[in-house]
C-alpha cells in the first residue's frame, strides 16, 4: 500500500477492542479526538498495532501519543509510507 486514507483508518478502527458499538465512524471523524470517539488507550494501541502489522511500518510510542485524531494518524502513516 502506498497511500493510507480515512476509509482505511475507519476499517481498522471498527475492529478495535474496547470501542463502544454506538460510535458512528461513517461521519466526519477526521478531526474528532479518539477520546471523544470513545477510544480508550487500549483501543488506540490495538489500532496502531494493526496498522503496523498491515502496512509493515513502525509507529513508536511517542508518535502514538501525538496522534490525537484519526486524521493525525492518517497523516503520520502516510509520511511513514513515503519514507519507507
Protein Blocks (a to p, Z undefined) as FASTA:
>chain_A
ZZdcfklmmmmmmmpghiafklcfkbcfklgcfklnopafklmmmmmmmmmmmnopacdf
klmmmmmbfklmmmmmmmmmmmZZ
